[in-house]
Amino acid sequence: MRTSVSGDETTRNPIVLIAHGVPAYRCGLALGLRNSAPDAFEVRESTPADAAERTGWDACLVEVPCRDLSALAALRRARPDGVLIALLDAAGPDDYRAVLRLGADGAAAQDADLDEIISVLRLALRGDVLLPRGVARALCTGPSRPPGAVQLTGVDRDLLTRLAMGNPVADIAKSTGYSERQMYRLVREIYHRLGSRNRSEAIATATRWGLITGEDADPEPTPRPPPCGSRR
């Protein structure tokens, strides 16, 4: 680990973890960071699945495939104080909105120029967010609106938030008084209303529409179901 000394103070370079599922991309980005900023960062590598178990990093550049926010949510839960940069497969305004709502400190397209990714990283470490002009303007207009037929209750949003944070359905059922069968039925109903096929799509869709955010988690258990086993 490189360190620098200024007067009586000793500082170290930020440790940057690159978490990407494609080894060639991961290695290429790591090499680019080392060559372009050799005295600025200490670079390490990981897969997205293993990143939540890694410790000691200051910032993480994590792959966010289209409509799959699970790795980002798991990292934010594991390291609430770490700086997270989402490397987006799709990089439209709704994609930026979704990752920022779930706790990312910055985002860049995976195919962005190395200089742009470095700029996003440097600013995020300072507490600032760099956005493309078109994305920034689109974010000012507010979130995309869900279809009028989509209505989620507070319970529904709480369940989606818990799913986004990586909680297993069985654990959610146990903590809320539902049976696993009831909970799976409830979750499938929510997916259907969102037009989603699975957990990842439902979370991404609800986040883009502003139906859930990273601050929506309710520490109190969801109300227990009626004795008859119906939802309400």
Secondary structure by P-SEA (a helix, b strand, c coil): cbbbbcccbbbbcbbbbbbcccaaaaaaaaaaaaaacccccbbbbbccccccccccccccccccccccaaaaaaaaaacccbbbbbbcccccaaaaaaaaaacccccccccccaaaaaaaaaaaaacbbbbcaaaaaaaaaccccccccccccaaaaaaaaaaaacccaaaaaaaccccaaaaaaaaaaaaaaaccccaaaaaaaaaaaccccccccccccccccccccccc
